[in-house]
C-alpha cells in the first residue's frame, strides 16, 4: 500500500451509524473486552500512518468526498484469534485535510447477509445507502 496518510496524530470519530448498528453486538458478546478493543482501535487509528503497509489495513479507494476509504482488520481483546482471521473489520473514511478518521462501519463476517452477497458488495451497499459514499 502506498503511503496515503500524513505522519501526524488523527482524530478518530465513531460515526453514529456504526454505534447504532453492529457495535452493540460486539459490546454484548464481549462485554468489558469490547471497551478495551474499542480503545485499542482508536489508539491505532490515531496513528494510521504507522499502519500503512501492514496486513491489517487495506486501502480501498479514493472516495467521491476526496477522502480515502480504508478497511481495518482488528481482533477483540483477550481472544486468541488474529485480526485477519477473526473476520472483524472497520470501514473507515480518512480525511488528510482535517486529520480525521471516521469509523463508518464496525462488523464481523457473521453480520454479512449471505443472500448471494460477497462481503465487499455488502459493505459497499452500506456505504452508498447510508453515507452516499462510493469510489471515485
Order of alpha helices (4+ residues) and beta strands (2+ residues): beta-alpha-alpha-alpha-beta-beta-alpha-beta-beta-alpha
